[in-house]
Amino acid sequence: MSTQPEKDDPATKSEFERLGEEPQLPLWKEFWLFIVENKAWWMVPILLAVGLIGVLAVLGSTGAAPFIYPLF
């Protein structure tokens, strides 16, 4: 006979355990919450610039390259 409650009893779980069972947020949503909560708005232009460079690199290596080069 044990007087300890069961491990799976929701009433005995800590807040940490309850939060661990919640579904995780997607990476982009978690990063956006990080920027908003920490007031790191200076990161937004940097991320946009890096994203645009990445898109241009991908498009430059595909069949769309001849159409992109005249733009520059």
C-alpha distances in whole Angstrom, upper triangle without the diagonal:
4,7,9,11,12,15,17,17,21,20,18,21,24,28,28,26,27,31,30,29,33,36,38,41,44,46,49,47,45,48,50,47,48,51,51,48,50,54,55,58,60,58,59,62,61,59,62,64,62,61,65,66,63,64,68,67,65,68,71,69,70,72,73,74,78,77,75,78,81,79,79
4,5,8,9,12,15,14,18,17,15,18,20,24,25,23,24,28,27,26,30,33,35,38,41,43,46,44,42,45,47,44,44,48,48,45,47,50,51,54,56,54,55,59,58,56,58,61,59,58,62,63,60,61,65,64,62,65,68,67,67,70,70,71,75,74,73,75,78,76,76
4,6,9,12,15,13,16,15,13,16,19,22,23,22,23,26,26,26,29,32,34,38,41,42,45,43,41,44,46,43,43,47,46,43,45,48,50,52,55,53,54,58,57,55,58,60,58,57,61,62,60,61,65,64,62,65,68,67,67,70,70,71,75,74,72,75,78,75,75
4,7,9,12,11,14,12,10,13,15,19,20,18,19,23,23,22,25,29,31,34,37,39,42,40,37,40,42,39,39,43,42,40,41,45,46,49,51,49,51,54,53,51,54,56,54,54,57,58,56,57,61,60,59,62,64,63,64,67,66,68,71,71,69,71,74,71,72
4,6,9,7,10,9,7,10,13,17,18,16,17,20,20,19,22,26,28,31,35,36,39,37,35,38,40,37,37,41,40,38,39,43,44,47,49,47,48,52,51,49,52,54,52,51,55,56,54,55,59,58,56,59,62,61,61,64,64,65,69,68,66,69,71,69,69
4,6,5,9,10,8,10,13,16,17,14,15,19,18,17,20,23,26,29,32,34,37,35,33,37,38,35,36,40,39,37,39,42,43,46,48,46,47,51,50,47,50,53,50,49,53,54,52,53,56,55,54,57,59,58,58,61,61,63,66,66,64,66,69,67,67
4,6,8,10,7,8,11,14,14,11,13,16,15,14,18,21,23,26,29,31,34,32,30,33,35,32,33,37,36,34,36,39,40,43,45,43,44,47,46,44,47,49,47,46,50,51,48,49,53,52,50,53,56,55,55,58,58,59,63,62,60,63,66,64,64
4,6,9,8,8,11,14,14,11,11,15,14,12,15,18,21,24,27,29,32,30,28,32,33,31,32,35,35,33,35,38,39,42,44,42,42,46,45,43,45,48,46,44,48,49,46,47,51,50,49,51,54,53,53,56,56,57,61,60,58,61,64,62,62
4,5,6,7,11,13,14,11,11,15,15,13,16,19,22,25,29,31,33,31,29,33,34,31,32,36,35,33,35,38,40,42,45,43,43,47,47,44,46,49,47,46,49,51,48,49,53,52,51,53,56,55,55,58,58,60,63,62,60,63,66,63,64
4,5,5,9,10,12,10,8,12,13,11,13,17,19,22,26,28,31,28,26,30,31,28,29,33,32,30,32,35,37,39,42,40,40,44,44,41,43,46,45,43,47,48,46,47,50,50,49,51,54,53,53,56,56,57,61,60,58,61,63,60,61
4,6,8,10,13,11,10,14,15,14,16,20,22,25,28,30,33,30,28,32,32,29,30,34,33,30,33,36,37,40,43,41,42,45,45,43,45,48,47,45,49,51,48,49,53,53,51,54,57,56,56,59,58,60,63,62,60,63,65,63,63
4,6,10,11,10,10,14,14,14,16,20,22,25,29,30,33,30,28,32,33,30,30,34,33,30,32,36,37,40,42,41,42,45,45,43,45,48,46,45,49,50,48,49,53,52,51,54,56,56,56,59,59,60,64,62,60,63,66,63,63
4,7,8,6,7,10,11,11,13,17,19,22,25,27,29,27,25,28,29,26,27,30,30,27,29,33,34,37,39,37,38,42,41,39,41,44,42,42,45,47,44,45,49,49,47,50,53,52,52,55,55,56,60,59,57,59,62,59,59
4,5,5,6,9,10,11,13,17,18,21,24,25,28,25,23,26,27,24,24,28,27,24,26,30,31,34,36,35,36,39,39,37,39,42,40,40,43,45,43,44,48,47,46,49,51,51,52,55,54,55,59,58,55,58,60,58,58
4,5,5,6,9,10,11,15,16,18,21,23,25,22,20,23,24,20,21,24,24,21,23,26,28,30,33,31,32,36,36,34,36,39,38,37,40,42,40,41,45,45,44,46,49,49,49,52,51,52,56,55,53,55,57,55,55
4,6,5,6,9,10,13,14,16,20,20,23,21,18,21,22,19,19,23,23,20,22,25,26,29,31,30,31,34,34,32,34,37,35,35,38,40,38,39,42,42,41,44,46,46,47,50,49,50,54,53,50,53,55,53,53
4,5,5,7,9,12,13,17,20,21,24,22,19,22,24,21,22,26,25,23,25,28,29,32,34,32,33,37,36,33,36,39,37,36,40,41,38,40,43,43,42,44,47,46,47,50,49,51,54,53,51,54,56,54,54
4,5,5,7,11,12,15,19,20,23,20,18,22,23,20,21,25,24,22,24,27,29,31,34,32,32,36,35,33,35,38,37,35,39,41,38,39,43,43,41,44,47,46,47,49,49,50,54,53,50,53,56,53,53
4,5,5,9,9,12,16,17,19,17,15,18,19,17,17,21,21,19,21,24,25,27,30,28,28,32,32,29,32,34,33,32,35,37,35,36,39,39,38,41,43,43,43,46,46,47,50,49,47,50,52,49,50
4,6,8,9,12,15,16,19,17,15,18,20,18,18,22,22,20,22,25,26,28,31,28,29,33,32,29,32,34,32,31,35,36,34,35,39,38,37,40,42,41,42,45,44,46,49,48,46,49,51,49,49
4,6,9,12,15,17,20,18,17,20,22,20,21,24,24,23,25,28,28,30,33,30,31,34,34,31,33,36,34,32,36,37,35,36,39,39,37,40,43,42,42,45,45,46,50,49,47,50,52,50,50
4,6,9,13,15,17,15,14,18,19,17,18,22,21,20,23,25,26,28,30,28,28,32,31,28,30,33,32,30,34,35,33,34,37,37,36,38,41,40,40,43,42,44,48,46,44,47,50,47,48
4,7,10,12,15,13,12,16,17,16,17,21,21,20,22,25,25,27,29,27,26,30,29,26,28,31,29,27,31,32,30,30,34,34,32,35,37,37,37,40,39,41,44,43,41,44,46,44,45
4,7,9,12,10,9,12,14,13,14,18,18,18,20,22,22,24,26,23,23,26,26,23,25,28,26,24,27,29,27,27,31,31,29,32,35,34,34,37,36,38,41,40,38,41,44,41,42
4,6,8,6,6,10,11,10,12,15,15,15,17,19,19,20,23,20,20,23,23,20,21,24,23,21,24,26,24,25,28,28,27,29,32,32,32,35,34,35,39,37,35,38,41,38,39
4,6,5,6,9,10,11,12,15,16,16,18,20,19,20,22,19,18,21,21,17,19,22,20,18,21,23,20,21,25,25,23,26,28,28,28,31,30,32,35,34,32,35,37,35,35
4,5,5,6,9,10,10,12,14,15,16,18,17,18,19,16,15,18,18,14,16,19,17,15,19,20,18,19,23,22,21,24,26,26,27,30,29,30,34,32,30,33,35,33,33
4,5,5,6,9,10,11,12,14,15,16,15,15,17,14,12,15,15,12,13,16,15,13,16,18,16,17,20,21,20,22,25,25,26,29,27,28,32,30,28,31,33,30,30
4,5,5,6,9,10,11,12,14,15,15,15,17,15,14,17,17,14,16,19,18,16,19,22,20,20,24,25,24,26,28,29,29,32,30,32,35,33,31,34,36,33,33
4,5,5,6,9,10,10,12,14,13,15,17,14,14,18,18,15,17,20,19,17,21,23,21,22,26,26,25,28,30,30,31,34,33,34,37,36,33,36,38,35,35
4,5,5,6,9,10,11,12,11,12,14,11,11,14,14,11,14,16,15,15,18,20,18,20,23,23,23,25,28,28,29,32,31,31,35,33,31,33,35,32,32
4,5,5,6,9,10,10,10,10,13,10,9,13,14,11,13,16,16,15,18,20,19,20,23,24,24,26,28,29,30,33,31,32,35,33,30,33,35,32,32
4,5,5,6,8,10,10,11,14,13,12,16,17,15,17,20,19,19,22,24,23,24,27,28,28,30,32,33,34,36,35,35,39,37,34,37,39,35,35
4,6,5,6,8,8,10,12,11,12,15,15,14,16,19,18,18,21,23,22,24,27,27,27,30,32,33,34,37,35,35,39,37,34,36,39,35,35
4,6,5,6,5,6,9,8,8,12,12,11,14,16,16,16,19,21,21,22,25,26,26,28,30,32,33,36,34,34,37,35,32,34,36,33,33
4,6,5,7,7,11,11,11,14,15,14,16,19,19,19,22,24,24,25,28,29,29,31,33,35,35,38,36,36,39,37,34,37,38,35,35
4,6,8,10,13,13,14,17,18,17,19,22,22,22,25,27,27,28,31,32,32,34,36,37,38,41,39,39,42,41,38,40,42,38,38
4,5,9,11,11,13,16,16,16,18,21,21,21,24,26,26,27,30,31,31,34,35,37,38,41,39,39,42,40,37,39,41,38,37
4,6,8,9,11,14,15,15,17,19,20,20,23,25,25,27,29,30,31,33,34,36,37,40,38,38,41,39,36,37,39,36,35
4,5,6,8,11,11,12,14,16,16,17,20,21,22,24,26,27,28,30,31,33,34,37,35,35,38,36,33,34,36,33,32
4,5,6,8,10,10,12,14,15,16,18,20,21,22,24,25,27,28,30,32,33,35,33,33,35,34,30,32,33,30,29
4,6,7,7,9,11,12,13,15,17,18,19,21,23,24,26,27,28,30,32,34,32,31,34,33,29,30,32,28,27
4,6,5,6,9,10,11,12,14,16,16,18,20,21,22,24,26,27,29,32,29,29,32,31,27,29,30,27,26
4,5,5,6,9,10,10,12,14,15,16,18,20,21,22,24,26,27,30,27,27,30,28,25,27,28,25,24
4,5,5,6,9,10,11,12,14,15,16,18,20,21,22,24,26,28,26,25,28,26,23,24,25,22,21
4,5,5,6,9,10,11,12,14,15,17,18,20,21,23,25,28,25,24,27,26,22,24,26,22,21
4,5,5,6,9,10,10,12,14,15,16,18,20,21,23,26,23,23,26,25,22,23,25,22,22
4,6,5,6,9,10,10,12,14,15,16,18,20,21,24,21,21,24,22,19,21,23,19,19
4,5,5,6,9,10,11,12,14,15,16,19,20,23,20,19,22,21,17,19,20,17,16
4,6,5,6,9,10,10,12,14,15,17,19,22,20,19,22,21,18,19,22,19,18
4,5,5,6,9,10,11,12,14,16,17,20,18,17,21,20,16,18,21,18,18
4,5,5,6,9,10,10,12,14,16,18,15,15,18,16,13,15,17,15,14
4,5,5,6,9,10,10,12,15,17,15,14,17,16,13,14,17,15,14
4,5,5,6,9,10,11,13,16,14,14,17,17,14,16,19,17,16
4,5,5,6,8,10,11,14,11,12,15,14,11,14,17,15,15
4,5,5,6,9,10,12,10,9,12,12,8,10,13,12,12
4,6,5,6,9,12,11,9,13,13,11,12,15,14,14
4,5,5,7,10,9,9,13,13,11,13,17,16,16
4,5,5,8,6,6,10,10,8,10,13,13,14
4,6,8,7,4,8,9,7,8,12,12,12
4,7,8,6,10,12,11,12,15,16,16
4,5,6,9,10,10,12,15,16,17
4,5,7,8,10,12,14,15,17
4,6,6,7,9,11,12,14
4,5,5,6,9,10,11
4,6,6,7,10,11
4,6,6,8,10
4,6,6,7
4,5,6
4,5
4
